[in-house]
Amino acid sequence: MSSTERLRHYYTKVVGVTHHNDDGTSRQEIISRCEPLERLDLDHEEDNPVDPNAIAVLRENGEKLGHLRRELACDVVSRIKQGFSFAVFIKDLTGRQSASMSLGVNLLIIEAAPGVTAAEAQAYLDNLHVAGTKSGPHGYVTDASPYGQSQRAGCGVLLLLMVLATISVLTLVH
């Protein structure tokens, strides 16, 4: 496995954000309390009756924001079974420019293969480029935001996000 396959990052959005959770809580209400750069958790819902590969996106307190797209979730489940680790952050929040618009959540996901060293993670993160786009195999985008310029976080925010991601990835590989 090449060094570029041992660590990678991509952006995607949370789906199902307008639904209510099983306990009746509003995902829109939960999202309204979220902040850019917030660290999130992924939870493989093996018993999900709709999709056994479903991956819930949760705040660290367990509140569910929604799910990863089905195609991406299938890939993540496969990689988890192979021992990969993930660090997930809110890149930015979208919507609610009017009362009729719903809120959305854009994610940064960093993936580390089993055995990635702290030095490899640091080198990868040091070499990340903010500009440019490359579509991933499941409609997510690597190396840049798939969203319009008006929805992109400023360069300073992305740099801060990368610093947080560095800390998280270095924690994942120890």
N, C-alpha and C positions, 0 to 999 in steps of 0.2 A: 504494500500500500504506500503510495507516494505521500510526501509531507502535505501536499495540498488536499489529499483525501482524509488525512488524520485530523485536521481541524478545518471547519468551514463555518460560515455564517450566512444567514439569509433573513429576509423580511417576509412577513405574511400578515394576514389579518385574522382576527377571531371571527368565527361564524356563529350564527345563532344568538346574536347579542340582543335581539328584540324579544326573545322568548322569556318565560318565567322558569325559575328553577323548580325542582320537585317539591321543595318546601314552601313554594309560593312567593319567594323573594323575586323582585324585579331585577333582571340583569342590568337594565338601563339605570336603575337607582344605584346599583353596586358600581357600575362603570363611572357614574358621576362623582364618586368618591376616590377614583383612581388618580394617579399622578404619572406624568412622563418619568421614565427612568426607574419606575417601580419594578422590583424583581417579582416574577411570577413562578408558579409551579405547574408542571404537567402531570396529569393523572390518567393512566391508562384504565379506562372503564371496560374491563374484560366482560362484565355481565350486562353491558348495554344491549338492550333487546333489538335496537335498530342496526348497530354496527359494533361487532366485537373488537374492532380496532379503534374505537372512538377514544380520543384524547381530550379530556377536559382541561381548560385553561383556568387556573385558580389563583386568587390572591394568596399571599402567605398565610392569611387567617382562614383559608378554606372556602371563601366565597367564590362561586363559579361565575365567570364572565361569559363563557360559551365554550366552543370547541375549535380544534384545528380542522382545516378542510380534510375531507375524507381521504384524498390521495396522499396528502402530506402525513396524516395520522398513520396510515398504513406503513409508510416509509419509516416514521419515527418508532413505531412498535417493533418493526424488524430490526432497527438499529439498537434499540434498547435490549432486545434479546441477544444481540451480539456484544453487549457490554459498553455501548456508547453512553456518554453523559451529555446532558443538555443544560445550558443556562439561558433563561428566557426573561426578557425585559419588555416593558411598554416603551415603544419607540415614540409614539405620539397618540393622541386621542383626536378623533375626527367628529364632524357633525355638529348638531345642535346650534346651527346658525339661525334657526327659527324654531318655534315651538313644535312644528310638525316634523322636524328632522330628528332621527335617532342618533345616538352616540355610537361610535365605532372605536375599535382598538387595533392599532398597528403594532406588530411585535418585531423584535430582533431576537433571533434564535441563534445561539452559538453551540455547535456540536463538536464534541471531542471523542475521538476513537479510544478504545482501550489501550492503555500503555503510553498515552501521550505524556511527555514530560513537561515540567514547568518551563524549562528552557524552550521547548518547541512551542508551547502556548504563547509565551512572551514574544518569541520571534514572529509568530503568525500575527498576533495583535499589533505588533510594531509595524508590520508591513501592510496593514489594511489600508485600502484606498477608499475615500468617501465617494468619489465620482465614478461614473460608468455603470452600465447595467448589463447583466447577463441573466437570462431567464433560466430558472431551474426546471427540472423535469416535471414538476407538478404545479406550475403556475406561480410558484413563489419566485422571488427575485434575489439573486446573490449580488453582493458588492455594491448595491445601491438601492434606493427606495423605489418601489413600483408606483409611487404616488406622485401626483403633480407637484411642481415646485412650491405652490402655495401651501401644501400640506407637509412639506419636509421640515424637519427640525433644523435649526441653525447649526452651523459648523461647530460652535462651542458646545451645544447640547450633544451632538454626535461624539465629540471628543470626550466629554464627560461620560457618556454612555459606554464608550470603549474602555475608559478607565475602570468603570464599575464591572464591565464584562471581563476585563483582565483579572481583576480580583476574583471574580466568580469562577472563571475557567481555571485559574491557578489552584483554587480550592478544589475543583472537580478532579484535577489530575493528581492530587496528593493522596 
